[in-house]
Amino acid sequence: MQLDEKWVVRIHDDNVNSFAGVALVLAELLGLPVEESWAAAERIHTTGSAGLDPLPAGPAEDFVAALQVRGLHATLEPAP
């Protein structure tokens, strides 16, 4: 992974986490208002996954780790 490249954090739907739980984690980690975190959870649920805005490699890796610690399925992919 190149440190100067941008990466997309992708959060995947799963059969373990509740809809409300995903929204709560997004609100907590991203500081989103409840309505926005609920809308993001809806996108993840209806499409199977949702990508966040591209981040530099280090912060993207840290964010994936924070999501995974909270039980969400998150991965990294190169930004287009």
Buried (B, 14 or more C-beta within 10 A) or exposed (E): EEEEEBBBBBBBBEEEBEEEBBBBBBBEBEEBEEEBBBBBBBBBBEEEBBBBEBBBBEEBBEBBEBBEEBEBBBBBEEBE
